[in-house]
Amino acid sequence: MPNNDTPHRNRKWVLEQWTQDVVVASWLRWHEKISVHQAQLVHALLQNCGATAGEQVLDLGCGPGAVALSLSETVGTDGEVVTTDISPGIVESLKDRAAALDVENIDVVVAESEELPFDSEQFDLVTSLLTPMYFVTVSRSFAEIRRVLRGDGRVCLMAWGMPEQGDYFETCVLPFLQRSNLDAPPPEAPSPFRFAPPGLMTGELVKAGFVDVTERRFVLPMSWPGSPEELWRHLYETCVGFRPIFDSLSRDSFEEAYAESMASLAGRYDGTSTVNSVEIVLGIGRKV
Ligand SMILES: C[S@@+](CC[C@H](N)C(=O)[O-])C[C@H]1O[C@@H](n2cnc3c(N)ncnc32)[C@H](O)[C@@H]1O
């Protein structure tokens, strides 16, 4: 995890982490189970972003594409979804998936949120699910989002909320964090809970010039269609923000933490799914 707030270093870290072959391969390997696990989160974003038929929507940080593919159904053939990711491997695989599904109103583009390769005032709506935490420079990214929106365009961004709300992080990450002596990342550095504190996301949106800004928080179920061991393995492989915590432990501490995590997840496994809950924060605003 970045240990200072230098944009250059943070950008290098974000790019290195998210474009690693092993991370890209893990997102592809787990994508069907991830779409079940994150179904309620995707639903919450769609319910709150107000997308309608015929709109031009930009989705930042597509990952396996659950949000972009759902939005493409909402906007229909009169609309279009452009979705971006910093990882060329992720972009290629979503292009293939969209082609295999015959989805024609999606364009998938390699781009960083700080420098969007789009004309000004091109989109009605910008969305992003669990990616804003990794924007290297939040002020520049939010200014870019505002630039590419039309006059009455909207933004709807989702990030992790407070880790102590819900039990997902308590069971899967806290046993490791408690045994780690890694410094907490500085508030400006890309990290999973960067927008967790109340008011932070909205404060940044207001600073960027958005109006009618609101922050909505929900504690939502996340149901992993598999065992606790598999849930944890997927988290380790795909969530680059937590990996430094797991990897910082000695073998003994790791084994202790893993046993504690599995013991608390065991009671949440019904033989088919492992069910947790998590807080998410939505930052919503309008350009003017
Ligand atoms: C946690 S995943 C979320 C993916 C997707 N929205 C989902 O929920 O399945 C973050 C994704 O954003 C991409 N990403 C990370 N930082 C980014 C940035 N600054 N700009 C655009 N994409 C970024 C990563 O490559 C990764 O695919």
PDBQT file of the ligand as one rigid body, heavy atoms in Angstrom, charges set to zero:
ROOT
HETATM    1  C1  LIG A 301     -12.478  -3.100  -7.158  1.00  0.00    +0.000 C 
HETATM    2  S1  LIG A 301     -12.469  -3.189  -8.889  1.00  0.00    +0.000 S 
HETATM    3  C2  LIG A 301     -14.164  -2.788  -9.234  1.00  0.00    +0.000 C 
HETATM    4  C3  LIG A 301     -14.574  -3.263 -10.588  1.00  0.00    +0.000 C 
HETATM    5  C4  LIG A 301     -16.045  -3.119 -10.936  1.00  0.00    +0.000 C 
HETATM    6  N1  LIG A 301     -16.529  -1.745 -10.874  1.00  0.00    +0.000 N 
HETATM    7  C5  LIG A 301     -16.812  -4.053 -10.073  1.00  0.00    +0.000 C 
HETATM    8  O1  LIG A 301     -17.352  -3.617  -9.077  1.00  0.00    +0.000 OA
HETATM    9  O2  LIG A 301     -16.816  -5.267 -10.370  1.00  0.00    +0.000 OA
HETATM   10  C6  LIG A 301     -11.597  -1.782  -9.388  1.00  0.00    +0.000 C 
HETATM   11  C7  LIG A 301     -11.379  -1.717 -10.910  1.00  0.00    +0.000 C 
HETATM   12  O3  LIG A 301     -10.996  -0.387 -11.227  1.00  0.00    +0.000 OA
HETATM   13  C8  LIG A 301      -9.807  -0.367 -12.000  1.00  0.00    +0.000 C 
HETATM   14  N2  LIG A 301      -9.116   0.865 -11.575  1.00  0.00    +0.000 N 
HETATM   15  C9  LIG A 301      -8.356   1.049 -10.483  1.00  0.00    +0.000 A 
HETATM   16  N3  LIG A 301      -7.954   2.324 -10.415  1.00  0.00    +0.000 NA
HETATM   17  C10 LIG A 301      -8.490   2.968 -11.473  1.00  0.00    +0.000 A 
HETATM   18  C11 LIG A 301      -8.430   4.316 -11.955  1.00  0.00    +0.000 A 
HETATM   19  N4  LIG A 301      -7.736   5.238 -11.309  1.00  0.00    +0.000 N 
HETATM   20  N5  LIG A 301      -9.116   4.641 -13.093  1.00  0.00    +0.000 NA
HETATM   21  C12 LIG A 301      -9.838   3.669 -13.748  1.00  0.00    +0.000 A 
HETATM   22  N6  LIG A 301      -9.905   2.375 -13.351  1.00  0.00    +0.000 NA
HETATM   23  C13 LIG A 301      -9.244   2.029 -12.227  1.00  0.00    +0.000 A 
HETATM   24  C14 LIG A 301      -9.096  -1.667 -11.679  1.00  0.00    +0.000 C 
HETATM   25  O4  LIG A 301      -8.279  -2.109 -12.737  1.00  0.00    +0.000 OA
HETATM   26  C15 LIG A 301     -10.275  -2.622 -11.408  1.00  0.00    +0.000 C 
HETATM   27  O5  LIG A 301     -10.703  -3.292 -12.575  1.00  0.00    +0.000 OA
ENDROOT
TORSDOF 0
